[in-house]
Amino acid sequence: MRIVTTDKTAHPVLIFWILAGWVGFLLLPWYGVEDGFFTFEWLVDGWPFDEDYAPAAFLIGQGEKLWLAPLLLPLALPLLILNRRKSDPLYAQVLILAGSLGFGWLIAQGFAIGIRGFNFAWLTALFGDLGDRQFGMGYGAMVCATAFLFLLTQGIAARGAINGDVFVVSAIGGVIVIVAAFVFFPIAKMLFAAFVTEDGAYSISVFFAKFFDNRLWGLGCLWGARCGAAWNSLFLAIAVGFLTTVLGLCFALVVTRSGFRYKRALRALTVLPIITPPFVIGLALILLFGLSGSVTVWAADMLGVRPTRWLYGMPGVLIAQVLAFTPIAFLVLIGVVEGVSPSMEEAAQTLRANRWQVFRTVSLPLMRPGLANAFLLGFIESMADFGNPLVLGGNFDVLSTEIFFAIVGAQYDQGRAAVLAIVLLAFTLSAFYAQRAWLGKKSYTTVSGKGDSGVHPQMPLGLSLPVLTIALGWGLFTCVVYAMILYGSVVELWGVNNSLTFKHYVTAFSVRFGEEGIHWTGAAWDSFWTTIMIAAIAAPLTAAVGLVTAYLLTRQDFAGKNAFEFGTMLSFAIPGTVIGVSYILAFNVPPIEITGTGIILVISFIFRNMPVGVRAGIASMSQLDKSLDESSLTLGANSWQTFRRVILPLLRPAILAALVYSFVRAMTAISAVIFLVSAQYDMATSYIIGRVENNDYGLAIAYSTTLIFVMLAAVGLLQVMVGRVQIGRRMHHGSGERE
């Protein structure tokens, strides 16, 4: 008879990470290759003997980069415990020692040695001039660092942390490291930049002089002058957060709680603005309401008044942002509204409550997490928005555009950009804490392990009429705006020559077939293919990181959870403009030297868009009873199997929201991208902005229209692939549609 033990000596996960560490050290290019992170030409271009592509072992063998030699010790240590059981104290001790030594040494040498040798004068005084330099990390260093990290987390789990759960400990360790590297580190660099003087020294007085600048905090708008950029951004963000939440809730209620026949068309219409570069909506509004806009000229002729520039300033930016960001609120709220348990609403009706009482006392309170998250996302998106204020702002200064001009304008003041970014970050952090205070510690669980076959009740008549009116009115306005976008792409020159033409599409996307195959001759193809590639890589990574983080925050209790939550909250609260500035300051020198590469765009999208995965996951998981997890664990599944087979299938709305939002925002983002694009990696939005600056509106709108149709296809494909969660199971009489 075969005896099965639970403490085996074969450790497949451990062996995998040991092998990964040795592969990174012996075979992969240790430093970054010049051709770019996503090119693999080095495999046939002199590797491993070419110094540019050499692994660490080859460099050491040539007598170069000798500071990498101590890594051999932590790589060899885990080999000593392969035949030991996990319960052996030595097993955990060796793994913790090897992981911390290896990871710590990588960090230490990375920051101690830079482009010109030692980064610190005391190291030069101690060891003399190094006579060598360090480049940015490459595949070898990245794989080796990852191996050391997960050897360390396995050792921590073996010591009994979180009941010895390797998946949870590794997930926590992984999220902590990537948030520290790509959120805390850039923000710290930016904070220090705010105190730097012109001669490179540090001064508090320089920071305060820039922080209390009247252009930032002035209240001149109270007596007819102009307000500072900080107040403008704050008032605008509050208004946008409130309006987008109300409109998003109206659309969600119409789709889930009304008998409206054209729900699918309305659902599609609400998603349209999210797949549009935000500044394109601004352009469409100019075509409608600008000084020479169709509506403005018509109204002026009808009323006999002179056209005005009312659109340029806060009114225009507000309308454009509400159009652009309402779908974000809808995507967050639709999952929460659908997730309210129908049986709880039916129970209230059984107790003689009317529809209005049910909605006000049962449904609406259970939607509070979604409402709070929707407001917060609208607030932060407005704060970070760069495109609409650039196109429509006029003399209405906001923080995002002021940061941009501080970096790329004639003044080139990194310190001022850093101070403005700090103010922007302080506003978003304050909004986050206000949201948490409003939610409190109440439970919003409505979906348990028990069956639920209820049907959501219809909205009360007194609510359905205004909700339908608002939703249909805003939907009609959206249709008009998009008709302008489509029309503007097929006219010769708007307002001057309105004859129809496809020349803008031909210029952007012409294709020639030759003997050697297809030639992409259009001016826009390079940026188009780059954008598709970056977005396709970033979207699943963004969704995965966001949902794993949400799972850890809602389902696990561990030491330092508050600090962990603060770290993920910080990544949530950082607007794209701040990410762009901080990444420029942090990643243009070793050890992580990725400025101008495709990888910096992927990473910026992951941490810019991760909030939606985290917030959608938290909002949905707060409605799933923990008894579901406990039942799975009781039946012998580990936490990875529980997460994959029990939690994820119930999170389809959250997964879809994270995938759709991250892919689309990677395709349409501008606030961070405008700082990070390069000649080799030019994105669609930066190309379009370039066309707008050259007054080539036809080509810009034609390119944007093409992006809209491409993303519509992508959203539909993701919807089919992910599917949707089914909570109710009863059929509506006569509709044949499941609820």
WOLIN-V362460 format. One record per pair of residues at least 24 apart in sequence whose ideal C-beta (glycine too) atoms are under 7 Angstrom apart, sorted by the first residue. I is the first residue (numbers start at 1). J is the second residue. If there is no record, write none. Layout:
((I/J) (I/J))
This chain:
((7/85) (7/86) (7/87) (9/83) (9/84) (9/85) (11/82) (13/154) (13/166) (14/78) (14/154) (17/147) (17/150) (17/151) (18/78) (18/79) (20/143) (20/146) (20/147) (21/75) (21/144) (21/147) (21/148) (22/75) (23/143) (24/140) (24/143) (24/144) (24/147) (25/55) (25/56) (25/57) (25/71) (25/75) (25/140) (25/144) (26/55) (26/57) (27/55) (28/55) (28/139) (28/140) (28/143) (29/53) (29/54) (29/55) (29/138) (29/139) (29/140) (30/54) (30/55) (30/56) (30/59) (30/138) (30/140) (30/141) (31/135) (31/136) (31/137) (31/138) (32/135) (32/136) (32/137) (32/138) (32/593) (33/138) (36/597) (36/598) (36/680) (37/597) (37/598) (37/599) (38/598) (55/140) (56/140) (64/132) (65/132) (67/109) (67/113) (70/105) (71/102) (71/105) (71/144) (73/101) (74/98) (74/101) (74/102) (74/148) (75/102) (78/151) (86/158) (91/158) (92/155) (92/158) (92/159) (95/151) (95/152) (95/154) (95/155) (95/158) (96/152) (96/155) (96/156) (98/151) (99/148) (99/149) (99/151) (99/152) (99/155) (100/152) (102/148) (103/145) (103/148) (103/149) (103/152) (106/141) (106/145) (106/148) (110/590) (110/591) (111/591) (114/589) (114/590) (115/589) (115/590) (134/590) (135/590) (135/593) (136/590) (136/591) (136/592) (136/593) (136/594) (137/591) (137/592) (149/173) (149/174) (149/177) (162/556) (162/558) (165/639) (167/638) (167/639) (167/640) (168/556) (168/639) (171/548) (171/552) (172/552) (172/558) (172/564) (175/548) (175/549) (175/552) (175/568) (176/564) (176/567) (179/567) (179/568) (179/571) (182/603) (182/607) (183/567) (183/570) (183/571) (183/574) (183/607) (184/567) (185/586) (186/582) (186/583) (186/585) (186/586) (187/582) (189/582) (189/585) (189/586) (190/418) (190/421) (190/581) (190/582) (190/585) (191/422) (193/414) (193/415) (193/418) (193/585) (194/415) (194/418) (194/419) (194/422) (196/415) (206/415) (207/419) (210/415) (210/416) (210/419) (211/419) (216/423) (226/395) (229/397) (229/398) (229/399) (229/402) (230/399) (230/423) (232/396) (232/397) (232/398) (233/383) (233/398) (233/399) (233/427) (234/427) (236/314) (236/317) (236/318) (236/382) (236/398) (237/379) (237/382) (237/383) (238/379) (239/318) (240/318) (240/321) (240/322) (240/325) (240/378) (240/382) (241/375) (241/378) (241/379) (241/382) (242/375) (243/322) (244/322) (244/325) (244/326) (244/328) (244/329) (244/374) (244/378) (245/329) (245/371) (245/374) (245/375) (245/378) (247/326) (247/329) (247/470) (247/474) (248/326) (248/329) (248/330) (248/333) (248/374) (249/333) (249/371) (250/467) (250/470) (250/471) (251/330) (251/471) (252/330) (252/333) (252/334) (252/337) (253/337) (253/459) (253/467) (254/467) (254/468) (254/471) (255/334) (256/337) (256/338) (256/456) (257/456) (257/458) (257/459) (258/458) (258/459) (258/464) (258/468) (259/458) (260/468) (266/471) (266/475) (269/475) (269/478) (270/326) (270/327) (270/330) (271/327) (271/715) (272/478) (272/482) (273/323) (273/324) (273/326) (273/327) (273/478) (274/327) (274/328) (274/664) (275/664) (275/668) (275/708) (275/711) (275/712) (275/715) (276/668) (276/704) (276/708) (277/387) (277/668) (277/670) (277/685) (277/688) (277/704) (277/707) (278/320) (278/324) (278/385) (278/387) (278/388) (278/668) (278/670) (279/387) (279/388) (279/390) (279/391) (279/670) (279/689) (280/485) (280/701) (280/704) (281/320) (281/323) (281/324) (281/481) (282/320) (282/387) (282/388) (282/391) (282/392) (283/391) (283/697) (283/701) (284/481) (284/484) (284/485) (284/488) (285/311) (285/316) (285/319) (285/320) (285/392) (285/481) (286/311) (287/484) (287/488) (287/494) (288/484) (292/495) (311/392) (312/392) (312/394) (313/394) (313/395) (313/396) (314/396) (316/392) (317/388) (317/389) (317/392) (317/393) (317/396) (320/388) (320/392) (321/382) (321/385) (321/388) (323/478) (323/481) (324/388) (325/378) (325/381) (325/382) (328/377) (328/378) (328/381) (329/374) (329/377) (329/378) (331/657) (331/661) (332/370) (332/373) (332/374) (332/377) (332/615) (332/616) (332/619) (332/657) (333/370) (333/374) (334/653) (335/616) (335/619) (335/620) (335/653) (335/654) (335/657) (336/367) (336/369) (336/370) (336/619) (337/367) (338/653) (338/727) (339/446) (339/447) (339/620) (339/623) (339/727) (340/366) (340/367) (340/446) (341/446) (341/447) (341/452) (341/454) (342/452) (342/454) (342/455) (342/456) (342/728) (343/452) (343/454) (344/446) (345/456) (345/457) (346/454) (349/457) (354/460) (355/457) (355/458) (355/459) (355/460) (356/460) (356/462) (356/463) (358/457) (359/459) (359/460) (359/463) (366/444) (366/446) (368/439) (368/444) (369/439) (369/444) (369/619) (369/622) (370/619) (372/435) (372/438) (372/439) (373/615) (373/619) (375/435) (376/431) (376/432) (376/435) (377/611) (377/615) (379/431) (380/428) (380/573) (380/575) (383/424) (383/427) (383/428) (383/575) (384/575) (384/576) (384/577) (384/671) (385/671) (386/577) (386/670) (386/671) (386/674) (387/670) (399/423) (399/424) (400/577) (400/671) (403/577) (403/581) (404/674) (407/581) (407/675) (417/581) (418/581) (421/577) (421/578) (421/581) (421/582) (424/575) (424/577) (424/578) (425/573) (425/574) (425/578) (428/573) (428/575) (429/573) (432/569) (432/572) (432/573) (444/622) (444/623) (445/622) (445/623) (445/625) (446/623) (447/623) (447/624) (447/625) (447/727) (448/625) (448/627) (449/625) (449/627) (449/628) (449/631) (452/727) (453/728) (453/729) (453/730) (454/728) (455/728) (455/730) (455/732) (455/739) (456/728) (456/739) (485/701) (485/704) (485/705) (486/705) (488/697) (488/701) (489/698) (489/701) (489/702) (489/705) (493/698) (494/697) (504/698) (504/699) (504/702) (505/702) (507/699) (508/699) (508/702) (508/703) (509/706) (524/687) (524/703) (526/682) (527/682) (527/683) (527/684) (527/687) (528/684) (530/681) (530/682) (530/683) (531/667) (531/683) (531/684) (534/598) (534/601) (534/602) (534/666) (535/663) (535/666) (535/667) (537/602) (538/602) (538/605) (538/606) (538/662) (538/666) (539/659) (539/662) (539/663) (539/666) (541/606) (542/605) (542/606) (542/609) (542/610) (542/613) (542/658) (542/662) (543/613) (543/655) (543/658) (543/659) (543/662) (545/606) (545/610) (545/613) (546/610) (546/612) (546/613) (546/614) (546/617) (546/658) (547/613) (547/617) (547/651) (547/654) (547/655) (547/658) (549/614) (550/613) (550/614) (550/617) (550/618) (550/621) (551/617) (551/621) (551/643) (551/647) (553/618) (554/618) (554/621) (554/622) (555/621) (555/629) (568/614) (571/607) (571/610) (572/611) (572/614) (575/671) (576/608) (576/669) (576/671) (576/672) (577/671) (577/672) (579/604) (579/607) (579/608) (579/672) (580/671) (580/672) (580/674) (580/675) (580/676) (581/675) (583/676) (584/675) (596/678) (597/681) (598/681) (600/676) (601/673) (601/676) (601/681) (601/683) (604/672) (604/676) (605/662) (605/666) (605/669) (608/669) (608/672) (609/661) (609/662) (609/665) (612/657) (612/658) (612/661) (612/662) (613/658) (616/654) (616/657) (616/658) (617/651) (617/654) (620/651) (620/653) (620/654) (621/651) (624/650) (650/725) (652/722) (652/723) (652/724) (652/725) (653/724) (653/725) (655/722) (656/718) (656/719) (656/722) (659/718) (659/722) (660/715) (660/718) (663/714) (664/711) (667/707) (667/711) (668/707))
